[in-house]
Amino acid sequence: MENFFKLKEHGTTVSTEVVAGITTFFAMSYIIFVNPAILSLSGMPSQAVFLATIISAAVSTLVMGLFANVPYALAPGMGLNAFFTFTVVFSLGFTWQQALAMVFICGMVNVLITVTKIRKMIIKSIPESLQHAISGGIGIFIAYIGIKNAGFLEFTSDAGSITAINGAPYDATAEIFTGGVGSVITGGGIVPALVNFTQMPALLALIGLVITAVLMVKNVRGAILVGIVATTLLGIPMGVVDISTASLQANSLATAISELGVTFGAAFGSEGLLSLFSDASQLPLVLMTIFAFSLSDTFDTIGTFIGTGRRTGIFSAEDEKALEESSGFSSKMDKALFADSVGTVIGSIFGTSNTTTYVESAAGIGAGGRTGLTAVVVAGMFIISAFFAPLIGVVPAAATAPALIIVGILMMGSFSEINWHDLEDAVPAFFASIFMGLSYSISYGIAAGFFFYCIVKVVRGKAYEIHPIVWFSSALFLANFIILALL
């Protein structure tokens, strides 16, 4: 194990990697239950998606750990699954089988741009100041996820601010929504506020945050995982954790296996890939949708690797140099990008939306994970979860939220590397980091950073300093926003 993962070289141990893997798993385990809930709205069998989620996460994370030897975990991405259901299926009218076919094509495109080093070229083209901004922005993003999951915030929206329900324009006269309300989109009229902490989950999360912060300050070994466990146990007498639900087999493995036959390979059937290009008039819409899938998936991954890898040294200076000068898959970044790209292909085959590298991997990295052994542990935990899903589900969001907030704090240290006194650096860095958190999207944050970087450089008369790939990527982002507006 030492020779394979090179633990001593990375300054870590087996126990540290195991703790880091368990920490990452619990930080992202919500996807096991959330992904089926979202994708099943499109008509997909819920139990099949449950198992497809676990399989795609376990296999792709295992590839990441064994092939790239880095501590990143993968699973179907939040946001991308909502785009799959509410935009592609509900708004555009595609079947879920056709949507899976688009995800498969998106995965193949990602493999192609990785093999042809396009992803590598994109990474090398990003200015160093923006790379630091992306790292700090991911800190904001992951801390915001934690704050939201903790239930510390509540949002008030009047009826006039509601723009869409279930992906369709809001009709104030509508009294009944078929199938219930799955999603509500509101405009700028929504107002955030701090909760009054009379809700037990929010109070539990607050206690857990204090416990985890104290443990971290005291440099307690495995502080983040200890915080998750302690908060979960405290949740039992507080009524937030109901251990009786652990015996309820809501996700039956036998049922899931039988239903998996419905989604497995559905992307290639007569209702999937074979019908996707049968109508020539739909071809532009199909291509635009695949493009939207691919762009978001690509930059989410790049942002995660840049943000967490640079800050923690997972991708060292030597590895960055190898990335620039080597050919093939000789650097860890090359291998990690390839492992991520095959994840979406694997997921689409089994029956789930885009599989991507999870920003919650930062929780395990914060706990000391530095090698692929962390990822292997996460993959093992996903496999185990197929048999003990109700038990895994006992751990509440209030217990994992403090871990994400603390890791977000650690990630924000990258902001110190930015020259905030020079607006040429400060303006792009600000928009990249702030939009990443507030738009709930790594790729949108990168887009904002690229846009303002180009604007500032042009105004300063330094357009020649802008890398051609940054220009091209900005144009792609602009096209993506136009496409999404048209969709």
Sequence and secondary structure as in RCSB ss.txt:
>XXXX:A:sequence
MENFFKLKEHGTTVSTEVVAGITTFFAMSYIIFVNPAILSLSGMPSQAVFLATIISAAVSTLVMGLFANVPYALA
PGMGLNAFFTFTVVFSLGFTWQQALAMVFICGMVNVLITVTKIRKMIIKSIPESLQHAISGGIGIFIAYIGIKNA
GFLEFTSDAGSITAINGAPYDATAEIFTGGVGSVITGGGIVPALVNFTQMPALLALIGLVITAVLMVKNVRGAIL
VGIVATTLLGIPMGVVDISTASLQANSLATAISELGVTFGAAFGSEGLLSLFSDASQLPLVLMTIFAFSLSDTFD
TIGTFIGTGRRTGIFSAEDEKALEESSGFSSKMDKALFADSVGTVIGSIFGTSNTTTYVESAAGIGAGGRTGLTA
VVVAGMFIISAFFAPLIGVVPAAATAPALIIVGILMMGSFSEINWHDLEDAVPAFFASIFMGLSYSISYGIAAGF
FFYCIVKVVRGKAYEIHPIVWFSSALFLANFIILALL
>XXXX:A:secstr
 HHHHTTTTTT  HHHHHHHHHHHHHHHTTHHHHHHHHHGGGT  HHHHHHHHHHHHHHHHHHIIIII     EE
E TTHHHIIIIIIIIIT   HHHHHHHHHHHHHHHHHHHHTTHHHHHHHHS HHHHHHHHHHHHHHHHHHHHHHH
T EEEE  GGGEEEETTEE  TT    TT    EEE TT EEEE  S SHHHHHHHHHHHHHHHHHHTT TTHHH
HHHHHHHHHHTTTTS  GGGGG  SS HHHHHHHHHHHTTGGGSTTTHHHHTS GGGHHHHHHHHHHHHHHHHHH
HHHHHHHHHHHHTSS HHHHHHHHH  SS SHHHHHHHHHHHHHHHHHHHT S EEE TTHHHHHHTT  SHHHH
HHHHHHHHHHHHHHHHHTTS HHHHHHHHHHHHHHHGGGGGGS TTSHHHHHHHHHHHHHHHHTT HHHHHHHHH
HHHHHHHHHTT GGGS HHHHHHHHHHHHHHHHHHH 
